[in-house]
Amino acid sequence: MTGKNDGNLEMDNDLSVDPTPIYKRRRYLVVFMAFLGLFNVYALRSNLNVAIVSMTENRTIINEFGKEEFIGPIFDWNSKEKGYILSAFYYGYLCTQIIGGVIAAKIGGNILFGIGIGVTAVFTLLTPLASNWSIYALIVVRVLMGLFEGVTYSALYEMWSKWAPPFERSRMVVAAFTGNYVGLVISLPVSGILAKNVGWEWVFYVFGIIGCVWTVFWLLLIRRSPGRDPFISIAERRYIEQSLNRQSKDKAVKIPWKAIWTSSAVWAIIAAQFSEGWGFFTLQTQLPQFLKDALGYDIAKSGLVSALPYLCMAAMLQVAGYLSDWVRIKGYWTTGQTRRYFNSMAFLIQMASMLCAAFFLNEVASVTFITIGVAMAAFAYSSFSVNYLDIAPQFAGLLMGICNSFATVAGIVSPILTGYIVTDASAEQWKIIFYIAGGIYLFGCIIYFIWAEGEVQPWAIQEDINATSGSTEINAKQGTINPALDIKE
C-alpha cells in the first residue's frame, strides 16, 4: 500500500519483513538518487585532472609553409603550480567536513546534500572563465567547490542513519558509493575526448550542466527520513523505523565530543580513511599525468585507461557489499571481524599492487596492478566506510565529517608532494610516489586491525535513541537470519 503517511502511525506490531514491492520501496529510490549524486560529486571534482593535461601540454600547428610550428601550451604552469591547482579543491573540502555533519543534523541531510552538489556544479561552469583570468582565480574557484562539496558525505550519512536498516547497511551504502567510481569511469574518458575533440572548456560545461539538472530532481524527490516522506508506504516506514529502533519523530541528541575524540574505534576509522584517501587521491589526481609521463599515453587514451580501475571497482563494490552483509547474517563472522578482515585483505593487496606497479613499470603490468589495487579498495570501503553506522549510528554524519577531514589532508598533501618529487616526469620519480602509497596502506592496515570495533559504543547510546547494532551483533553471532534481506544461499 502506498500513499501519504498517517502521522499517528502505530508501531505496536513487529515487522520483520517489508511487504512493500521492491519497485515501490522509497529507500531504494534514495539509494539510486544518491548514486547519481555521488556520480556528480566525482565527475565535478575529477574532470580537471584530465583537462589540465590538455590545458598545459605543448601544442604545434602547421604554418603557412606547411611546416610544424611549436606554439607552446595554453597555460604555462609548471609541475609545482599544477600540484597547487589540483590540491586547491581539498583546502575547501577540509574546512566543511565536520561542520557539514552538524548542519545536516539541523536542516536535514537531503537539503544539504542537494545544495552542496548544486553549488559545486555552478562553480564548475565558472572554471573556464576563472582559468582564463588567472591561476589565482582558478585556485579560488576550486577552493569554493571544495567548501560546498565537503558537506556532501556528512549529509548523506545523516540520511543513512534514518533510511538504512542495520542488515542492509553495507549493500545500501556501497551501492550508492558505486556512483563515485562510475562518475570516474565516465568522466575521465569523456573529459579526454571532449578536451581533444571539442575543447578543454567543454569538459566543465558538460558536467556542470548535468550536476545542475540532478540537483533539481533530488530536491523535489528525496526527504530527510521515512517519517517525512509523503509517498512512502506505511509498511516500509514501519519496517525501517522498527529495524532502527527509532521513534517516528526525529529528536535532537547531545554530541559527546570528548568521547568521540578519545575513542580508539574512531581513530581506527581515521587511520583507515586517511590511508585509503592517500592512495585514492594520489591516483585520482595523478594517474592521467602518470600515464602520459611514464607510459607515453596521449590525452584521450590516458582518460580511457585511467577509467579502467574504477570500472572494476564499481563492479567489485557490489560483490564486497553483498559478502559483507552475508557473512554477518549467516553468523560466520561478527560485525567487528567482518570489518577488520575485509579491510586488512584490501589494504595488503593494495600495498602489494602499488609496489608492483612501480617495480614492473610498463604499459601492461603497471595498469594491471593499479587496476587490481583500486578494485580491491571495494572491500575496504565495505568495511571502514560503513563502520560509522556500526559504532554510532545517530552520529554517523558527524563521524564521517571528522574521519573524512583526515582523508582530505591526504588529498591536499599528495598532489603537492607529487609536484615536488616528479619535477622532470621521469619513471624513477614516479616510482617514489607509488612506494609512499604502499607504505601508507600498510600503516592503515595495522592500526585498523588492532582498534576497529563493530558494536555501538557506550558513548553513542542516548536516552531517546536506542542503537541497534549491539542486538544485531548478538543475532549475527547466533546465526540468526533476517528474512527481509532476500539473500539466498
Salt bridges, closest charged atoms under 4 A:
ASP18 OD2 - ARG25 NE 3.59
ASP18 OD2 - ARG27 NH1 2.79
GLU149 OE2 - ARG45 NE 2.83
GLU158 OE2 - LYS162 NZ 2.63
GLU158 OE2 - ARG224 NH2 3.27
GLU168 OE1 - ARG27 NE 3.27
ASP229 OD2 - ARG26 NE 2.91
GLU236 OE2 - ARG27 NH1 3.08
GLU241 OE2 - ARG237 NE 3.36
ASP250 OD2 - ARG228 NE 3.27
ASP298 OD2 - LYS196 NZ 3.78
ASP325 OD2 - ARG171 NE 2.96
ASP325 OD1 - ARG328 NH2 2.73
ASP390 OD1 - ARG169 NH1 3.94
ASP390 OD2 - ARG339 NE 2.63
GLU428 OE2 - LYS431 NZ 3.54
GLU489 OE2 - LYS330 NZ 3.26
